[in-house]
Amino acid sequence: MTYPEILRLLPHRHPVLLVDRVLDVVPGESLTALKAVSANEPCYARTGPGDYPSTLLVESWCQAAVLLSSWGNPAPDRVVLFGAIADVEFHRPVVPGCVVHHSVRVLDRLADTTVFTGESTADGHLVMTVGRITTTTRTTTTLRP
């Protein structure tokens, strides 16, 4: 999946779109996505290059999870909501120049609720493990006041 195809499945846009490419997908089971970290990231605007913020690493991984949950079933009237995150561990810093590989797997699924697990690597090293992240899907009409 290329960048324009990612734009069709995710509602995010620059500077919050944090997935650059999908390398591999087994629909309903697993997905591998890339995030290239650059010194030009907006998070470095005030501080200069340093460690990539862990919150953005988790957000990028979660966007890859949304791509997996939406794969082959794009629905512009539905949105994926994250409800719980458990057992996320950070193992080493990610810095500009790293290409992060996010591996996302479906752990369990029941109706509109999906539980994901996985990890992220950079330069062949484990940088983050995700125990569980739970999502649910809702129609956009139920979310509007």
Secondary structure, DSSP 8 states (H G I E B T S, - for coil): --HHHHHHH----TTS----EEEEEETTTEEEEEEE--TT-GGGTTT-S-S--HHHHHHHHHHHHHHHHHTT---TTEEEEEEEEEEEEE-S---TT-EEEEEEEEEEEETTEEEEEEEEEETTEEEEEEEEEEEEEEEHHHH--
